[in-house]
């Protein structure tokens, strides 16, 4: 967003002499208040200036940050999710590690026989097991995975911001994107329909920056 | 940035009937053109609408994206870098893995005797070695690390956007933040002064969203 030179001048003026009234700004610029109205409305609107009634204008400078915030809050997980890599509870730890390398991912999701999300395994979980004295060629992933209800996940209609908050708060690298489903036996389950990772977030930012 | 209900109405109108002139918008809203001037100026200014002389207004919707891009390009790595975890070339693979768990990081940087950046090891590198038949208690990290000049790194005065691009292009989880230095023997080296990871980027976004 490009500001006009007059708008930039107004910002500098407010930064130096805040609070400052529109009359004072108009006088300094030798303009009428009416001529300034649109510029002041724009600067207040986009949040660079803060207007307090009967006091005047303050410099806030928050606008760009808050637009990033609202952009992230309006972007649905659905629009940016990537393909999930899924193994079964019976898959051996060794085979799951091979899958992780072949698919070039950092986290593997696990589903049970009803095809519901039942676990998640990170590179660190695998590494911990691999340096121990375990027969990883025979051990099923069900023995080492993080299980429900300890799995952090998101629904497709949550925002990228919600996903980022969960990733940071739960200290994980990625989240399964899920949808609720009713199984044959009337139990509720979560179907894995995608993945949101720190990589997704970084890619979104790179894509935005390129545009 | 919150748009007024009239501004939102104008946006919807332009989306449906673009290009549309200010006369047509004024007529639909039963307002004078003068009453619309500030709203149209704001919407054009922040880039949601595009105005073409003698044609009318178009919907662009680009503004927020471009402010995110410029924010990321103006934020220096210096301001957001975190502490690097560093081991020596002689450190054993086992000890480096223990450090990775103790420090709760995903990547370990390696420095040589001159205290210059000489290597980097990811969780995947460790995992690959751990599942092979290696004596990781005796093997030094120098045997498995990615070496210069194959290490992606950033300088402190590069932007967070530059860092994100390198992370995606080199398919890594984190970058050492370095500064050039001249060693005693007049060789140039890179001193490790920080770390930028996908976690850093995700944290920055969460922080922005909270504000």
Boltz contact constraints between the chains, C-beta under 6 A:
constraints:
  - contact:
      token1: [A, 1]
      token2: [B, 46]
      max_distance: 6.0
  - contact:
      token1: [A, 1]
      token2: [B, 47]
      max_distance: 6.0
  - contact:
      token1: [A, 1]
      token2: [B, 63]
      max_distance: 6.0
  - contact:
      token1: [A, 1]
      token2: [B, 67]
      max_distance: 6.0
  - contact:
      token1: [A, 38]
      token2: [B, 38]
      max_distance: 6.0
  - contact:
      token1: [A, 38]
      token2: [B, 41]
      max_distance: 6.0
  - contact:
      token1: [A, 41]
      token2: [B, 38]
      max_distance: 6.0
  - contact:
      token1: [A, 42]
      token2: [B, 42]
      max_distance: 6.0
  - contact:
      token1: [A, 42]
      token2: [B, 45]
      max_distance: 6.0
  - contact:
      token1: [A, 45]
      token2: [B, 42]
      max_distance: 6.0
  - contact:
      token1: [A, 46]
      token2: [B, 1]
      max_distance: 6.0
  - contact:
      token1: [A, 46]
      token2: [B, 46]
      max_distance: 6.0
  - contact:
      token1: [A, 47]
      token2: [B, 1]
      max_distance: 6.0
  - contact:
      token1: [A, 64]
      token2: [B, 67]
      max_distance: 6.0
  - contact:
      token1: [A, 64]
      token2: [B, 71]
      max_distance: 6.0
  - contact:
      token1: [A, 65]
      token2: [B, 208]
      max_distance: 6.0
  - contact:
      token1: [A, 65]
      token2: [B, 211]
      max_distance: 6.0
  - contact:
      token1: [A, 67]
      token2: [B, 1]
      max_distance: 6.0
  - contact:
      token1: [A, 67]
      token2: [B, 64]
      max_distance: 6.0
  - contact:
      token1: [A, 67]
      token2: [B, 67]
      max_distance: 6.0
  - contact:
      token1: [A, 68]
      token2: [B, 68]
      max_distance: 6.0
  - contact:
      token1: [A, 68]
      token2: [B, 208]
      max_distance: 6.0
  - contact:
      token1: [A, 69]
      token2: [B, 208]
      max_distance: 6.0
  - contact:
      token1: [A, 69]
      token2: [B, 209]
      max_distance: 6.0
  - contact:
      token1: [A, 71]
      token2: [B, 64]
      max_distance: 6.0
  - contact:
      token1: [A, 72]
      token2: [B, 209]
      max_distance: 6.0
  - contact:
      token1: [A, 97]
      token2: [B, 131]
      max_distance: 6.0
  - contact:
      token1: [A, 123]
      token2: [B, 123]
      max_distance: 6.0
  - contact:
      token1: [A, 123]
      token2: [B, 127]
      max_distance: 6.0
  - contact:
      token1: [A, 126]
      token2: [B, 127]
      max_distance: 6.0
  - contact:
      token1: [A, 127]
      token2: [B, 123]
      max_distance: 6.0
  - contact:
      token1: [A, 127]
      token2: [B, 126]
      max_distance: 6.0
  - contact:
      token1: [A, 127]
      token2: [B, 127]
      max_distance: 6.0
  - contact:
      token1: [A, 130]
      token2: [B, 130]
      max_distance: 6.0
  - contact:
      token1: [A, 130]
      token2: [B, 131]
      max_distance: 6.0
  - contact:
      token1: [A, 131]
      token2: [B, 97]
      max_distance: 6.0
  - contact:
      token1: [A, 131]
      token2: [B, 130]
      max_distance: 6.0
  - contact:
      token1: [A, 161]
      token2: [B, 209]
      max_distance: 6.0
  - contact:
      token1: [A, 164]
      token2: [B, 202]
      max_distance: 6.0
  - contact:
      token1: [A, 164]
      token2: [B, 205]
      max_distance: 6.0
  - contact:
      token1: [A, 164]
      token2: [B, 206]
      max_distance: 6.0
  - contact:
      token1: [A, 165]
      token2: [B, 206]
      max_distance: 6.0
  - contact:
      token1: [A, 167]
      token2: [B, 202]
      max_distance: 6.0
  - contact:
      token1: [A, 168]
      token2: [B, 203]
      max_distance: 6.0
  - contact:
      token1: [A, 168]
      token2: [B, 206]
      max_distance: 6.0
  - contact:
      token1: [A, 198]
      token2: [B, 198]
      max_distance: 6.0
  - contact:
      token1: [A, 198]
      token2: [B, 202]
      max_distance: 6.0
  - contact:
      token1: [A, 201]
      token2: [B, 202]
      max_distance: 6.0
  - contact:
      token1: [A, 202]
      token2: [B, 164]
      max_distance: 6.0
  - contact:
      token1: [A, 202]
      token2: [B, 167]
      max_distance: 6.0
  - contact:
      token1: [A, 202]
      token2: [B, 198]
      max_distance: 6.0
  - contact:
      token1: [A, 202]
      token2: [B, 201]
      max_distance: 6.0
  - contact:
      token1: [A, 203]
      token2: [B, 168]
      max_distance: 6.0
  - contact:
      token1: [A, 205]
      token2: [B, 164]
      max_distance: 6.0
  - contact:
      token1: [A, 206]
      token2: [B, 164]
      max_distance: 6.0
  - contact:
      token1: [A, 206]
      token2: [B, 165]
      max_distance: 6.0
  - contact:
      token1: [A, 206]
      token2: [B, 168]
      max_distance: 6.0
  - contact:
      token1: [A, 208]
      token2: [B, 65]
      max_distance: 6.0
  - contact:
      token1: [A, 208]
      token2: [B, 68]
      max_distance: 6.0
  - contact:
      token1: [A, 208]
      token2: [B, 69]
      max_distance: 6.0
  - contact:
      token1: [A, 209]
      token2: [B, 69]
      max_distance: 6.0
  - contact:
      token1: [A, 209]
      token2: [B, 72]
      max_distance: 6.0
  - contact:
      token1: [A, 209]
      token2: [B, 161]
      max_distance: 6.0
  - contact:
      token1: [A, 211]
      token2: [B, 65]
      max_distance: 6.0
